[in-house]
Amino acid sequence: MDKHMLLELTMEESANNSSAISKQPPLRILLVDDDADLRKLYAHVLTISGYEVDTAEDGEAGWHALYAESFTPDGYDLLITDNSMPKLTGVGLIKKVRSAGLNLPIILASGNVPEDTETLRLAAVLPKPFMADELLQTIDKIFHLRTPKNKKPQSNQ
């Protein structure tokens, strides 16, 4: 399936999902992909689905964004990264994140998924190409039991 066809189908899906925006503070997502068209497409889908999205064009830029935000109280909730990118691959980025002790869920969204992903402690793997609905469902599964930012869990007393 070519990018233009994927774009049209994805835009339809995201329009259907845009009414499901949550009332809680939006999840902050960093999306890292060297393909500008896909980066814009996925960022658009995520934004109209109620997420706050920042993007980076390669693993190195993604690392700088993640590291800078790790010192703020409202850092990223999720990293979505491609693997095959210039400067720093997605796997290289994930290893830096884990070495730095940043404990956030990561989705590896790539057409080039390494065989051994166990050591990367990924929340999910999405082989490209995938539809917007698959991405949104994967995020929903990851955060199904998530406590919203700035809210304490309710006690059942």
N, C-alpha and C positions, 0 to 999 in steps of 0.2 A: 504494500500500500504506500503510495507516495505521500509526501508531506502535505500537499494541498488537500488531498482527499481526507487525510487524517485531521487536518485543521478544520475542515467543514464539519465532519462528524463530531469532533471534540467541541466545537462551538455550540452545536445543537445540544449535546449532553450537558455542557456547563450551564446553558440557559435553563435547562430543566431542573438543575440542582441549585440554582441561585436562590430559590425561595427558602432553602433550609438553613439560612444564616442564623447562627446561635446568638443568644442574648448575653453570653459570658464574654469576657475579654478574648479577642481573637488569638489563636495560636500564631506564634512568630515562626516563620519558615525561611530558611536560607536554601535557595535553589541554585545549584552549581552545574552549569552545562556549557560547553564551548560552542554548541550549535545555537546561534542567535535566534533563529526562527522557533526552535523548540523551547528555548528558554522563555521567550516572550509568550508563546502559546500556553505553556504550563503555568507561568506566573499569572496570566490573565484568568485561566480556569480557577486557580487557587484563590485569587483575589475576589472574584465574583462569588466564590463559594464561602466567603467570610474569613479568609485567612489574611494575615499581614505577611507580605512576601518581599524579601530582598533577593537580589540575584547577583551572581558572580560568574565571570566568563571562563574561569579556569580554577584548578585546585589551589593555586597560590593565592589568587584573589579571595577565594572562599576561605582559606585559612586566615588571612588577615582580617576578614569580616568577623569570623567566628571568634578569633582571639580577642579582638577589640570589644565585642559584645559580651564576652565572658566576664568582664569586670563590671557590668551593669546589672541592676536588679531585674531587668526585663530582657534577659538574653534570649537566644533562640530556643524554641521548644523542639525543633525538628530540623534535620539536615537531609536534603534530597540531593544526591550527587550522581553525575555520570561517572564513568570510569576512564574512558579514553579521552584524555584532554592534554593540551600542552602545559608545560611548566611543572605541573604536579598532577599526577593521575588521581582518580577518585579513591583508589585503594591507598595511595600515598597520603591523601588528605585524611582519610579515615584513621590511618595509623597515627598521624600527628594528633588528631582529636583524642584518640584513646591514650596516647602517651602523655598528653597534657592533663589527663584526668577529667576531661569534659564529658559529663555523663548525659548525653542526649541521644534520643533515638535517631537512627540513620537509615534511610532508604537508599539502596544502591539501584539506580534506574539507568540501565545501560544495555547496549547491544553486545557488550563485551564483558560478561560476568565471569570472574575467575572461578575456578573449580572449588577451591577451598575458601569458603566465606565464613566458616565457623569461628575462626580466630578474630574476625573483625567485629563480632558481636553486633550484627545488623538486626534492626527491627524488621526489615523486609527487603526482598529483592524483587525488582520489577524489570524483567527483560523487555527491551525495546523491540518493536514498537508496542505501545500499550495505549488504551483509550483513556480518556479523562475519567470516566467512571471507575476504572480500575485503580487509578491513582487516588481518587477521593475515598473509595472503599478501603483501600490499604491504610490511609491516614485514619479513617474512622476506627478501624480495627486496632491500630496502635494506641489510640487515645480513648478507647471505649470506657476504661475505668479511670480516666484522668480526672483529678480534682482541679477545677478552674483556678487560674491565677488569683491570688489574693483572697481565696476562700478557704475556710477550714472545712474538713469533712464533718458532716452532720452526725451527731451521735443518735443512736436508736434507743434512747431511754424514754 
